[in-house]
C-alpha cells in the first residue's frame, strides 16, 4: 500500500514550461518500474515550483502502483533529531510494528544496528514493490535524518529505490558535491529556470479578464511561478495598485511570514545579518545569540529559505533588509549595529564598513567612532555625495563631543547641505555661526563667513564679522577677521568701532598672509600700482611661518597674480585651493578655482584646457543649482570660450543659458561684458553699447576702476565709434589709457592700445595697433596678441603699407595653429590674399626728402643711428639716457613719420641711403 503526503505547494499547481523536467523524472519512474534504482536532485530557488514538480511526480508514481514515501525539511525542525525521517518512514508497512523512533531518540550503543534495521526493512519493502522516496527542502533536514539517508544511498545496491530530493541550490551545492551528507553517484540534476515571457503570457491569458499587461507582470515577477500565481490572484481581486506595488507587497508578506515561522534563534540571526550586512561567520559569531545548530548550518538553512544569499557582496536582498529591519525594534537594531561597529573596529575592518554600521547604531562615546564618521563624511564629500556626507555628520553630532568640535561638525554639516541648495545655503551658514566664540568655535565662525562671501552674501558676512569682533580673539584670528572684513566691504576701510583697522593703516611688512592677500586685491581693483599689488601678493605667498587657511583671501590672491601677469603663480594658488577644497568637499571654492583657472587658460590661448576646467566645474554642481557667484562665473567662461573658438552660435547658447528671464539685474559685470562682446561680433552695436555701459556702471559702483579687470571703456569706445559717436569714443579711450598707464602691466596697456586701434580714426590706428603688438608680445595674453597682429596687418594694408605685414601674418598663423584659434583662419587667408595682390610701393626721393626735413636735428641724428643698426641699448649708452627713454623717443619719431618700426623706417629712407 502506498501513501502520498500532500505538499503545501510553494509553486501552486502551476507547471507551465516544465515539460522537459517532467519528462526526465517520468522516465526515471519507468526505470523504477523495471526494477532499476536511481536518484535525482531538483534545484530551484524558492517559488520556482520545486514542490509542485515533486508532488506531480509523486502522484504519477502512485497512479503506476509504486510505493511513495515523502517528507519535507523545515527550518523549525532542522535541529529536531529524526524529524524528517519520522515523516518519511511512518507510512512504511514493514516498520509499523517497530518502535524505532523512541529507540533512536534514546540513542545508546545499539543505534547503528537500528539504522541498519531500518535500511533492511525499507529495502525489503522495495523488493516487493518499487519505492519512490521524495524529500523536499533537503538542506533543511536534521543531521540524523540526513545521515540515515546517506547510509541508505550506500546500502541500496540494485534494489528498486528512487530517491528524489529538492532544495534551493543556494546553500553552496550545484549538484557536484554531496548535499546534506548524501552521496549522489549516477544522479540526475534538474534545474528549474524562471519562466520565459512567453510562458508568463500563457498564464496571464489563461486567467479571467481584465488581464494585466504581460510585460509589466513579467518584469515584476521575473518569471517566478509562485510569485506570478499570487500576483495574478491579487490583481484579479479588483482595481488596486500597480503590478510593481502588488509584487512588492507579495514578496514582503512572504518574507515576514517566513520570519515569523522561524525559530527565535534563527529569526534573531536574520535580523543581525540585516543590521550588519555580512555573512562572515567570524564576524557574526560574537553578535549572534545562542543557536540550536552550528552557525554554518544555520546560514545554509536561511539561504535555502531565500531570506539570505550566498554572495558576500550582497548577503541579503536590499528590499529584504528593509522589511526585516522594519519588523525589528529600533532599540534592538541600534544595539546590534553598535556591537557590530565595535567588533569591526577591534578587528580592523574596512573603515567605510565600520562607518556604515555606526550610522544606525547607538552613540559609542569613544574617540574612534567620531574619527571614523568624520573620515567617512570627507570621503563622501570628495566624490560629490553631499547627501551621504550629511548623514555621517548628523550621526557624528550624536556622539558626546566638546563644544568646539560640535561647532566644527555643525559647520561642516551646514556646508555640505548648503552645497545642495543655494537658496537656503546662506541661512544654513548663518546658523552655523550661532555658537560661542571660544577655542575652535572662532575658526568655525570665520570659516562660515568665508563661505558666505564666496556665495556672494557679503552683507550677511559683515554682520557676522561684527558680532565676532567683540570676542576674545587670538592674533591670527583677528588678522583673518580683518582680511575677511576688507574683502567683504570692498574698500579696505575697516571699522574703527569694531577694532578693525583700515588696510592702508597697516604696515605691509606687519600684515599676515591673509591680510596681504586681501590688500593685494584691493590694490588691484583700485588700479593703484601693479608693482605694489605684486609685492603684497608675493608676501602672502612666501610667508614661511603661516599658511592661509581661508578660501576667500586665497582666491583674491590668485586673481591679483593673474592681473599682474604672473599667471603661473596664479595657477599654483588655484591648484592649492582646488586640493584643499576638494578634500573638504567645499563645492563653491572648487568651482571658483576651476573657473579662475579656465579664465587664465583662455587668456593664454589654451581653449581646450579652459573647456575641460569648465566642464569639471559644471559637473560638480549641486542638485539645487549654483549660487549666483558661481553661476555667473561659469556663464562668463562659457561665453568667452565660445568666442575664443569663434563659435558665435555656441556663445549665444551660453548667453541664453545664463540670461534666465532676460533681466540684467543679477548679471555680474564680467557676464555683462561677455554678452556685450557677443553683440559686438554680431554687429549689434546699440545693444553692445548698452551692455558695456551697464558693466561700467556696476564696476564704478563697487570702486573697481582697473581696466585690466574688464576693459569696458575701450569697448564702449568701439561701439560708440561704430554708431558715429566719436566724442564718446575719444573720451573713453583717453580715460582707459590713463588708468592702464597707472596700473602698468603689459596686458592692460596692450589691451587698451588694441581697443583704441579699433575705435580711433584710421590714420592713428596703425600707431595704436603697433603699440598693442609691442606690449602684448611679452604678455601672457596670447589670444589678444594674435588679435592685435591681425588688426595691425589689416590696418597697414588699408593704408598701403605692406612692410612687415608678411612677418605679422606668419607669427599670427603660428600662434593660431598652436592654440587652435579657428576664428583666425579665415582672417589670415583674407589678409594673405590682400597682401599678395598688392604691389609693394617704393617711396620716392622727393617724399623721403620731405619727411627727413620735417625731423628735428636730434630726431634726425637718432634716425641716422637707427639706420646704422644701432640697438636701443647702444643708443641709450651713447646718449646717456635710459633704454625706456630711447623707446619713447623712437615711438614719437615713428608716429611722426607714419611708420610702424625699424623695417618700415629703412624702407622709407632707402632712397636717401647714399645721402645719409
C-alpha positions in Angstrom: 0.0 0.0 0.0 1.4 3.4 -1.0 1.0 6.7 0.8 1.3 10.1 -0.8 1.9 13.1 1.6 0.1 16.2 0.5 2.6 19.1 0.0 2.0 22.8 0.7 3.0 23.8 -2.8 5.2 26.9 -3.0 4.6 27.0 -6.7 0.9 26.2 -6.6 -0.2 23.7 -9.3 1.5 25.7 -11.9 3.7 23.5 -14.1 3.9 25.7 -17.2 7.2 25.3 -19.1 8.2 22.3 -17.0 7.6 19.7 -19.7 11.3 18.8 -20.1 11.7 18.3 -16.4 8.5 16.2 -16.1 9.7 14.0 -19.0 13.0 13.3 -17.4 11.6 12.4 -14.0 8.8 10.3 -15.5 11.4 8.3 -17.4 13.1 7.6 -14.1 9.7 6.3 -12.8 9.7 4.0 -15.8 13.2 2.7 -14.9 12.0 2.2 -11.4 9.1 0.1 -12.6 11.6 -2.1 -14.4 13.5 -2.6 -11.1 16.3 -0.1 -11.6 17.4 2.2 -8.8 18.3 5.8 -9.2 18.4 9.3 -7.7 17.6 12.8 -8.9 18.1 16.2 -7.5 15.8 19.1 -8.3 17.4 22.6 -7.8 15.5 25.8 -7.9 15.0 29.0 -5.8 12.1 29.5 -3.5 8.9 29.8 -5.6 10.3 28.1 -8.7 7.8 25.2 -8.4 10.1 22.6 -6.8 7.3 21.3 -4.5 4.7 21.3 -7.3 7.0 19.3 -9.5 7.8 16.8 -6.8 4.1 16.5 -6.0 3.2 15.8 -9.6 5.9 13.0 -9.9 4.7 11.5 -6.6 1.1 11.4 -7.9 2.2 9.8 -11.2 4.2 7.2 -9.2 1.1 6.4 -7.1 -1.0 6.0 -10.2 1.5 3.4 -11.5 1.2 1.4 -8.3 4.6 2.4 -6.9 5.1 3.0 -3.2 5.7 6.7 -2.5 7.1 7.9 0.8 7.6 11.7 1.2 8.9 14.2 3.6 9.8 17.9 3.7 12.6 19.6 5.7 11.8 22.8 7.5 13.7 25.4 9.4 11.6 24.8 12.5 12.5 21.1 12.6 16.1 21.4 11.3 17.5 20.8 14.8 14.9 18.2 15.7 16.6 14.7 15.6 14.9 12.3 13.2 12.2 14.9 12.4 12.4 14.4 8.6 12.9 10.6 8.9 9.8 10.2 11.0 7.8 11.9 8.2 9.4 9.6 5.6 9.2 6.2 7.3 5.9 6.4 9.3 3.8 5.1 6.3 6.2 2.2 5.6 4.2 -1.1 6.3 7.3 -3.1 7.2 8.0 -0.6 10.1 4.6 -0.5 11.6 5.4 -3.0 14.3 8.8 -1.5 15.1 9.0 1.3 17.7 12.2 2.6 16.1 11.7 6.4 16.7 11.7 6.0 20.5 14.8 3.8 20.4 16.5 6.2 18.0 15.9 9.2 20.3 17.1 7.3 23.3 20.4 6.6 21.5 22.8 4.1 23.0 25.2 1.6 21.6 22.6 -0.2 19.5 21.8 2.9 17.4 23.9 1.7 14.3 22.1 -1.6 14.5 18.8 0.2 14.5 19.8 2.3 11.4 20.8 -0.9 9.6 17.5 -2.5 10.5 15.5 0.5 9.1 17.5 0.3 5.8 16.9 -3.5 5.6 13.1 -3.2 6.2 12.8 -0.4 3.6 14.8 -2.4 1.0 12.7 -5.5 1.7 9.6 -3.4 1.0 11.2 -2.1 -2.2 11.9 -5.7 -3.4 8.2 -6.5 -3.1 7.2 -3.2 -4.8 9.5 -0.4 -6.0 9.8 2.6 -3.7 9.9 6.3 -4.5 11.4 8.4 -1.7 10.5 12.2 -2.1 12.4 14.6 0.1 11.7 18.3 -0.4 14.0 21.0 1.1 16.7 18.5 1.7 19.2 21.0 3.1 16.8 21.7 6.0 16.9 18.0 7.0 18.1 17.4 10.6 21.6 15.8 10.8 20.4 12.4 12.0 17.9 12.0 9.1 20.5 13.1 6.6 22.9 10.6 7.9 20.4 7.8 7.6 19.5 8.8 4.0 23.3 8.8 3.2 23.5 5.3 4.6 20.5 4.2 2.5 22.1 5.6 -0.6 25.2 3.4 0.0 23.3 0.3 1.1 20.6 0.1 -1.6 22.7 -1.5 -4.3 20.4 -2.5 -7.2 17.2 -2.6 -5.1 14.5 -0.6 -6.8 14.6 2.6 -4.8 14.4 6.0 -6.4 15.4 8.9 -4.2 14.0 12.2 -5.5 15.2 15.3 -3.5 15.0 19.0 -3.9 16.4 22.2 -2.5 17.1 25.8 -3.5 20.6 25.3 -4.7 21.6 28.4 -2.7 23.5 26.7 0.1 26.6 26.2 -1.9 25.7 23.0 -3.8 25.3 22.9 -7.5 24.8 19.1 -7.6 28.5 18.3 -7.9 29.1 18.0 -4.2 27.3 15.7 -1.6 24.2 17.5 -0.3 23.1 17.0 3.2 25.8 14.4 3.6 24.3 12.3 0.8 26.4 10.7 -1.9 24.8 11.3 -5.4 26.5 8.8 -7.7 24.7 8.4 -11.0 22.2 11.0 -10.1 20.3 13.3 -12.4 20.2 17.1 -11.8 17.1 19.1 -12.8 17.5 22.8 -12.7 14.3 24.9 -12.6 14.7 28.1 -14.5 12.5 31.2 -14.3 9.5 31.2 -16.7 10.1 32.9 -20.0 8.0 35.9 -21.1 6.1 33.6 -23.5 5.2 31.3 -20.6 4.1 34.2 -18.4 1.9 35.4 -21.4 0.2 31.9 -21.4 -0.5 32.1 -17.7 -1.9 35.6 -17.9 -4.1 34.9 -20.9 -5.5 31.8 -19.1 -6.9 34.0 -16.4 -10.1 36.0 -16.4 -10.4 39.5 -17.9 -9.4 42.2 -17.3 -5.8 41.0 -17.6 -2.8 43.0 -16.5 -0.1 43.9 -19.1 2.1 40.9 -19.7 5.4 42.8 -19.9 4.8 44.5 -16.6 3.9 41.2 -14.9 7.0 39.5 -16.4 9.4 42.3 -15.3 7.9 42.5 -11.8 7.8 38.8 -11.1 11.0 37.9 -13.1 9.3 34.6 -14.1 8.9 33.2 -10.6 5.9 30.8 -10.7 4.8 31.2 -7.1 5.1 35.0 -7.2 3.3 35.0 -10.5 0.4 33.0 -9.2 -0.1 35.2 -6.1 0.3 38.5 -8.0 -2.3 37.4 -10.6 -4.7 36.3 -7.8 -4.4 39.7 -6.1 -4.7 41.6 -9.4 -7.8 39.7 -10.3 -9.4 40.7 -7.0 -10.3 44.1 -8.3 -8.9 47.5 -9.2 -5.9 48.3 -7.0 -2.3 49.3 -7.0 0.1 48.9 -9.9 1.7 45.5 -10.6 5.0 46.6 -9.2 3.3 47.5 -5.9 1.4 44.3 -5.8 4.6 42.3 -6.4 6.4 44.1 -3.6 3.5 43.5 -1.2 3.5 39.8 -2.0 7.3 39.5 -1.5 7.1 41.4 1.7 4.3 39.2 3.0 6.3 36.1 2.1 9.4 37.4 3.9 7.6 38.4 7.0 5.7 35.1 7.1 8.9 33.2 6.9 10.5 35.3 9.6 7.5 34.8 11.9 7.6 31.0 11.4 11.4 30.7 12.1 12.6 29.6 15.5 13.6 32.5 17.7 17.3 31.9 17.4 17.2 31.8 13.5 15.0 34.9 13.4 17.4 36.8 15.6 20.3 35.7 13.3 18.3 37.0 10.3 17.8 40.4 12.0 21.5 40.5 12.8 22.6 39.9 9.2 20.1 42.6 8.1 21.6 45.0 10.6 25.3 44.4 9.9 25.2 43.4 6.3 27.7 40.5 6.3 27.8 36.6 6.2 31.3 36.5 7.7 31.0 33.8 10.3 33.9 35.2 12.3 32.0 38.5 12.4 28.6 37.1 13.1 29.5 34.6 15.8 30.1 37.1 18.6 27.0 39.1 17.6 24.5 36.2 17.2 22.8 34.8 20.3 22.8 31.1 21.2 21.9 28.9 18.2 20.4 25.4 18.3 22.7 24.4 15.4 26.2 25.3 14.1 26.4 28.8 12.6 27.4 27.4 9.2 24.4 25.2 9.1 22.1 28.0 10.3 23.3 30.1 7.3 22.6 27.2 4.9 19.1 26.9 6.3 18.5 30.6 5.9 19.9 30.6 2.4 17.6 27.7 1.4 14.6 29.6 2.7 15.6 32.6 0.5 16.0 35.0 3.4 19.7 35.4 2.9 22.0 35.0 -0.1 25.4 33.4 -0.6 27.2 36.3 -2.3 29.5 38.1 0.2 28.9 41.3 -1.8 25.2 41.2 -1.2 24.4 38.9 1.8 20.7 39.9 1.7 18.5 41.5 -0.9 18.2 45.2 -0.1 14.4 45.0 -0.1 14.5 42.1 2.3 16.9 44.1 4.5 14.3 46.9 4.6 11.4 44.6 5.5 13.4 42.7 8.2 14.7 45.9 9.8 11.2 47.4 9.7 10.0 44.4 11.7 12.8 44.8 14.2 12.6 47.1 17.1 14.7 50.3 16.8 16.4 49.7 20.1 17.5 46.2 19.0 18.7 47.5 15.6 20.7 50.2 17.2 22.3 48.0 19.8 23.2 45.3 17.2 24.8 47.9 15.0 26.8 49.3 17.9 28.1 45.9 18.8 28.9 45.2 15.2 30.8 48.5 14.8 32.8 47.9 18.0 33.7 44.5 16.8 34.6 45.8 13.3 36.9 48.4 14.9 38.6 45.8 17.0 39.1 43.5 14.1 40.4 46.4 11.9 37.6 46.0 9.4 37.5 48.5 6.5 36.7 52.0 7.9 33.9 52.5 5.4 32.1 49.4 6.6 32.5 50.4 10.3 31.2 53.9 9.5 28.2 52.3 7.8 27.4 50.4 10.9 27.7 53.4 13.1 25.1 55.2 11.0 22.3 53.2 12.6 23.9 52.5 16.0 23.6 53.9 19.4 26.2 56.5 20.4 29.5 54.8 21.2 31.1 57.6 23.2 34.7 56.8 22.1 37.1 58.9 20.0 37.5 56.3 17.3 33.8 56.4 16.5 33.8 60.2 15.9 37.0 59.9 13.8 35.5 57.1 11.7 32.4 59.1 11.0 34.2 62.3 10.1 36.6 60.4 7.8 33.6 58.7 6.0 31.9 62.1 5.6 35.0 63.6 4.0 35.2 60.6 1.6 31.6 61.2 0.6 32.3 64.9 0.0 35.4 64.1 -2.1 33.2 62.1 -4.5 30.4 64.6 -4.6 28.0 62.7 -2.4 26.9 65.5 -0.1 23.7 63.8 1.0 25.8 60.8 2.2 28.3 63.2 3.9 25.4 64.9 5.7 24.2 61.6 7.1 27.6 60.9 8.6 27.9 64.4 10.1 24.4 64.1 11.7 25.4 60.8 13.2 28.7 62.3 14.4 26.8 65.1 16.2 25.0 62.4 18.2 28.3 61.4 19.8 29.3 63.2 23.1 31.9 65.8 21.9 33.4 69.1 23.1 31.7 72.3 22.2 34.4 73.4 19.8 34.3 70.0 18.0 30.5 70.2 17.9 30.7 73.6 16.3 33.1 72.4 13.6 30.8 69.5 12.9 27.8 71.8 12.6 29.8 74.0 10.2 30.8 71.0 8.0 27.2 69.7 8.1 25.8 73.1 7.1 28.4 73.5 4.4 27.5 70.2 2.6 23.8 71.0 3.0 24.4 74.5 1.7 26.1 73.0 -1.3 23.0 71.0 -2.2 20.7 74.0 -2.4 21.9 77.6 -2.9 18.5 79.0 -2.0 19.0 78.0 1.7 22.8 77.9 1.7 23.3 81.4 3.3 20.7 80.7 6.0 22.5 77.4 6.8 25.9 79.1 7.0 24.5 81.8 9.2 23.1 79.1 11.5 26.5 77.5 11.7 27.9 80.7 13.2 25.5 80.8 16.1 28.0 79.2 18.5 30.0 80.5 21.4 33.1 82.4 20.4 35.8 80.3 22.1 38.5 77.9 21.1 37.8 76.1 17.8 34.4 77.9 17.6 36.1 81.1 16.4 37.6 79.2 13.4 34.2 77.7 12.8 32.6 81.1 12.5 35.4 82.6 10.4 35.1 79.6 8.0 31.3 80.1 7.8 31.8 83.8 7.0 34.4 82.8 4.4 31.9 80.5 2.6 29.2 83.2 2.8 31.5 85.6 0.9 32.2 83.1 -1.8 28.4 82.7 -2.3 28.0 86.5 -2.6 26.4 87.1 0.8 28.7 89.9 1.8 26.2 91.8 3.8 25.5 88.7 5.9 29.2 88.2 6.2 29.8 91.8 7.6 27.0 91.3 10.2 28.6 88.0 11.4 32.1 89.6 11.5 30.7 92.5 13.5 29.3 90.0 16.0 32.6 88.1 16.2 34.8 91.2 16.6 33.9 91.7 20.3 35.0 88.2 21.2 38.4 87.3 22.7 40.4 86.6 19.6 44.0 85.4 19.1 46.4 87.3 16.8 45.8 85.0 13.8 42.0 85.0 14.2 41.9 88.8 14.5 44.1 89.1 11.4 41.9 86.8 9.4 38.8 88.7 10.6 40.3 91.9 9.3 41.2 90.3 6.0 37.6 89.0 5.5 36.2 92.4 6.5 38.3 94.2 4.0 37.2 91.8 1.2 33.5 91.9 2.2 33.2 95.7 2.3 35.4 96.0 -0.8 37.4 99.2 0.0 39.6 98.1 2.9 38.4 101.0 5.0 38.0 98.8 8.1 35.6 99.6 11.1 37.1 101.6 13.9 34.2 100.9 16.2 34.8 97.2 15.8 38.6 97.5 16.2 39.2 96.6 12.6 41.9 98.8 11.1 41.9 100.2 7.5 44.1 98.3 5.1 46.1 101.5 4.4 46.9 101.9 8.1 48.6 98.5 8.4 52.3 98.3 7.6 52.6 95.8 4.7 55.6 94.2 6.5 53.4 93.5 9.5 50.5 92.0 7.6 49.5 88.4 7.9 49.4 86.3 4.7 45.6 86.6 4.6 45.7 90.4 5.1 48.4 90.7 2.4 46.3 88.7 0.0 43.2 90.9 0.7 45.3 94.1 0.5 46.8 93.0 -2.9 43.3 92.5 -4.3 42.1 95.9 -3.0 45.2 97.5 -4.6 44.3 95.7 -7.9 40.7 96.7 -8.0 41.5 100.4 -7.2 44.1 100.4 -10.0 46.8 101.8 -7.8 50.0 100.2 -8.8 50.7 96.7 -10.2 54.1 96.6 -8.6 52.7 97.3 -5.1 50.0 94.7 -5.7 52.6 92.2 -6.8 54.7 92.8 -3.6 51.7 92.2 -1.4 50.8 89.1 -3.3 54.3 87.7 -3.0 54.3 88.4 0.7 51.1 86.4 1.0 52.6 83.5 -1.0 56.0 83.4 0.6 55.3 83.7 4.3 57.4 80.9 5.9 55.5 80.7 9.2 51.8 80.9 8.3 49.6 79.5 5.6 46.3 81.0 4.6 43.5 78.6 5.5 40.5 80.7 4.4 39.4 80.4 0.8 38.4 84.0 0.0 41.8 85.5 0.6 43.4 82.8 -1.5 41.0 83.3 -4.4 41.7 87.0 -4.2 45.4 86.3 -4.2 45.2 84.2 -7.3 43.1 86.9 -9.1 45.6 89.5 -8.2 48.5 87.4 -9.6 46.5 86.9 -12.8 46.1 90.7 -13.1 49.8 91.4 -12.5 50.6 89.0 -15.4 52.1 86.4 -13.0 49.8 83.7 -14.4 51.9 80.7 -13.5 51.9 81.7 -9.8 48.1 82.4 -10.0 47.6 78.8 -11.3 49.7 77.5 -8.5 47.4 79.3 -5.9 44.3 78.0 -7.7 45.8 74.4 -7.5 46.2 74.7 -3.8 42.6 75.9 -3.3 41.4 73.1 -5.5 43.3 70.5 -3.5 42.1 71.7 -0.1 38.5 72.5 -1.1 38.1 69.1 -2.8 39.4 67.3 0.2 37.0 69.3 2.4 34.1 68.7 -0.1 33.6 72.5 -0.4 32.0 72.8 -3.8 31.8 76.6 -4.2 35.6 77.3 -3.8 36.3 74.3 -6.0 34.1 75.8 -8.8 35.5 79.3 -8.3 39.1 78.0 -8.5 38.2 76.0 -11.7 36.7 79.0 -13.4 39.7 81.1 -12.4 42.0 78.5 -14.0 39.7 78.4 -17.1 40.0 82.2 -17.4 43.8 82.1 -17.3 43.8 79.2 -19.8 41.7 81.3 -22.2 44.0 84.3 -21.8 46.9 82.1 -22.7 45.1 80.6 -25.7 44.6 77.1 -24.1 41.0 76.8 -25.1 40.8 73.0 -24.6 42.2 73.2 -21.1 39.7 76.0 -20.3 36.8 74.0 -21.5 37.9 70.9 -19.5 38.1 73.0 -16.4 34.7 74.5 -17.2 33.2 71.0 -17.7 34.7 69.8 -14.4 33.2 72.7 -12.5 29.8 72.3 -14.2 29.7 68.6 -13.4 30.4 69.3 -9.7 27.2 71.3 -9.5 24.7 70.6 -6.6 21.2 69.3 -7.5 19.7 72.7 -6.4 22.0 74.7 -8.7 24.9 77.0 -8.1 24.7 80.3 -6.1 24.8 83.4 -8.3 28.6 83.9 -7.9 29.4 80.5 -9.4 26.6 80.5 -11.9 27.9 83.9 -13.2 31.5 82.7 -13.4 30.5 79.6 -15.3 28.4 81.5 -17.8 31.2 84.1 -18.3 33.8 81.5 -19.1 31.4 79.5 -21.3 30.7 82.6 -23.5 34.4 83.5 -23.5 35.4 80.0 -24.6 32.9 80.0 -27.4 34.0 83.5 -28.6 37.7 82.4 -28.5 36.8 79.5 -30.7 34.9 81.8 -33.0 31.7 79.8 -32.4 29.0 82.6 -32.2 26.2 80.1 -32.1 27.6 78.4 -29.0 28.3 81.8 -27.4 24.6 82.7 -28.0 23.5 79.4 -26.4 25.7 80.1 -23.4 24.2 83.6 -23.1 20.7 82.2 -23.3 21.5 79.7 -20.6 22.7 82.4 -18.2 20.2 85.2 -19.1 17.2 83.5 -17.5 14.2 85.8 -17.9 16.4 88.3 -19.9 16.8 90.7 -16.9 20.2 92.1 -16.2 19.5 92.6 -12.5 21.5 89.6 -11.3 24.2 89.6 -14.0 27.8 90.2 -12.9 29.9 92.9 -14.7 32.0 90.1 -16.2 29.0 88.4 -17.6 27.6 91.7 -19.0 30.9 92.4 -20.7 31.0 89.0 -22.3 27.4 89.4 -23.5 28.5 92.8 -25.0 31.4 91.2 -26.8 28.9 88.8 -28.5 26.7 91.6 -29.5 29.7 93.4 -30.9 30.7 90.4 -33.0 27.1 90.2 -34.3 27.3 93.9 -35.3 24.5 94.8 -33.0 26.3 97.9 -31.8 23.5 99.6 -29.9 22.9 96.5 -27.7 26.6 96.1 -27.2 26.9 99.8 -26.1 24.2 99.3 -23.6 25.7 96.2 -22.1 29.2 97.8 -21.9 27.8 100.9 -20.2 25.9 98.9 -17.7 29.0 96.9 -17.0 30.9 100.1 -16.4 28.2 101.5 -14.0 28.5 98.4 -11.9 32.2 98.4 -11.9 32.3 102.0 -10.8 29.6 101.4 -8.1 31.9 98.9 -6.3 35.0 101.0 -6.9 36.7 98.7 -9.4 38.4 101.1 -11.8 41.2 98.8 -13.1 40.8 98.3 -16.9 42.7 95.1 -16.5 39.7 93.5 -14.8 37.2 94.5 -17.5 38.2 96.8 -20.4 34.7 98.2 -20.7 35.7 101.7 -21.6 37.6 100.8 -24.7 34.7 98.7 -25.8 32.2 101.5 -25.1 34.5 103.5 -27.5 34.4 100.7 -30.2 30.6 100.5 -30.0 30.2 104.3 -29.9 32.6 104.8 -32.9 30.5 102.3 -34.9 27.4 104.3 -34.1 29.2 107.6 -35.1 29.7 109.0 -31.7 33.4 109.9 -32.0 33.4 112.3 -28.9 32.3 109.4 -26.6 34.8 107.1 -28.2 37.7 109.5 -27.7 36.8 110.3 -24.1 36.6 106.6 -23.2 39.9 105.8 -24.8 41.6 108.7 -23.0 40.2 107.6 -19.6 41.2 104.0 -20.1 44.7 104.9 -21.3 45.3 107.0 -18.2 44.2 104.1 -15.9 46.2 101.5 -17.9 49.3 103.6 -17.6 48.7 103.9 -13.8 48.3 100.1 -13.5 51.3 99.5 -15.8 51.1 95.8 -16.8 51.8 94.9 -20.4 48.4 93.2 -20.8 46.4 96.2 -19.6 48.5 98.6 -21.7 48.4 96.4 -24.8 44.6 95.8 -24.5 44.0 99.5 -24.2 46.0 100.2 -27.3 44.2 97.4 -29.0 40.8 98.9 -28.2 42.0 102.3 -29.3 43.3 100.9 -32.6 39.8 99.7 -33.4 38.0 102.8 -32.1 40.1 105.7 -33.2 40.4 107.3 -36.7 42.2 105.3 -39.3 45.3 107.5 -39.5 46.0 106.7 -35.8 45.1 103.0 -36.0 48.4 101.8 -37.2 50.3 103.5 -34.5 47.9 102.3 -31.7 47.9 98.7 -33.0 51.7 98.8 -33.3 51.9 99.7 -29.7 49.4 97.0 -28.8 51.5 94.4 -30.6 54.7 95.6 -28.9 53.1 95.5 -25.4 51.3 92.2 -25.8 54.3 90.4 -27.3 55.7 89.9 -23.8 52.3 89.4 -22.2 50.6 86.1 -21.3 47.5 87.2 -23.2 48.3 85.2 -26.3 44.8 85.5 -27.9 44.9 89.3 -27.6 48.4 89.2 -29.2 47.1 87.3 -32.2 44.2 89.7 -32.5 46.5 92.7 -32.3 48.7 91.3 -35.1 45.8 90.6 -37.4 44.3 94.1 -36.8 47.7 95.7 -37.4 48.2 93.8 -40.6 44.7 94.9 -41.8 45.3 98.5 -40.8 48.7 98.6 -42.6 47.2 97.1 -45.8 44.3 99.6 -45.6 46.9 102.4 -45.7 49.0 100.8 -48.4 51.9 99.9 -46.0 53.0 96.4 -46.8 56.3 96.4 -45.0 56.2 94.0 -42.1 52.7 92.6 -42.9 54.1 89.2 -44.0 56.0 88.9 -40.7 52.9 89.7 -38.7 50.8 87.1 -40.6 53.4 84.4 -40.2 53.6 84.9 -36.5 49.8 85.2 -36.1 49.4 81.9 -38.1 51.9 80.1 -36.0 50.2 81.1 -32.8 46.7 80.5 -34.2 47.7 77.0 -35.2 49.3 76.2 -31.9 46.3 77.4 -29.9 43.7 76.1 -32.3 42.1 79.5 -32.9 39.6 78.6 -35.6 38.3 82.2 -35.9 41.7 83.4 -37.1 41.9 81.1 -40.1 39.6 83.0 -42.5 41.1 86.3 -41.5 44.6 85.0 -42.1 43.6 83.8 -45.5 41.9 87.0 -46.5 44.8 89.2 -45.3 47.3 86.9 -47.1 45.3 87.2 -50.3 45.2 91.0 -50.0 49.0 91.2 -49.4 49.7 89.0 -52.4 47.6 91.2 -54.7 49.0 94.5 -53.5 52.2 95.7 -55.3 55.0 96.7 -53.0 55.2 100.6 -53.2 58.5 102.3 -53.4 59.0 105.6 -51.6 60.1 108.4 -53.9 63.2 110.5 -53.3 61.0 113.6 -53.0 58.8 112.0 -50.3 61.7 110.7 -48.4 63.5 114.1 -48.5 60.3 115.9 -47.3 59.9 113.7 -44.3 63.6 113.9 -43.5 63.5 117.6 -43.4 60.5 117.5 -41.1 62.6 115.9 -38.4 64.4 117.9 -35.7 68.2 117.7 -35.6 68.1 115.5 -32.6 65.5 113.2 -34.1 67.4 113.1 -37.4 70.6 112.1 -35.6 68.7 109.4 -33.8 67.2 108.1 -37.0 70.7 108.1 -38.7 72.0 105.9 -35.8 69.0 103.5 -36.1 69.6 103.1 -39.9 73.2 102.2 -38.9 71.7 99.2 -37.0 72.4 100.6 -33.5 70.3 98.8 -30.9 68.2 100.6 -28.3 70.7 99.6 -25.6 73.6 101.0 -27.6 71.7 104.2 -28.3 70.9 104.6 -24.5 74.6 104.2 -23.7 75.7 106.7 -26.3 73.1 109.3 -25.3 73.4 108.8 -21.6 69.7 108.1 -21.1 67.6 105.0 -20.1 66.5 102.4 -22.6 62.9 103.3 -21.9 63.6 106.9 -22.9 65.1 105.7 -26.2 61.9 103.7 -26.8 59.7 106.7 -26.1 61.7 108.9 -28.5 61.6 106.3 -31.3 57.9 105.8 -30.8 57.3 109.5 -31.2 59.5 109.6 -34.4 57.7 106.5 -35.8 54.4 108.2 -35.3 55.6 111.4 -36.9 56.9 109.5 -39.9 53.8 107.2 -40.0 55.8 104.0 -39.9 55.5 101.1 -37.5 59.1 100.3 -36.7 62.7 99.9 -37.9 61.8 97.9 -41.0 59.5 100.5 -42.5 61.9 103.2 -41.4 64.6 101.7 -43.6 62.1 101.3 -46.4 61.1 104.9 -46.2 64.7 106.3 -46.4 66.1 103.7 -48.8 66.0 106.4 -51.5 68.3 108.6 -49.4 70.7 105.8 -48.3 73.7 107.4 -50.0 73.0 110.9 -48.8 72.5 109.7 -45.2 
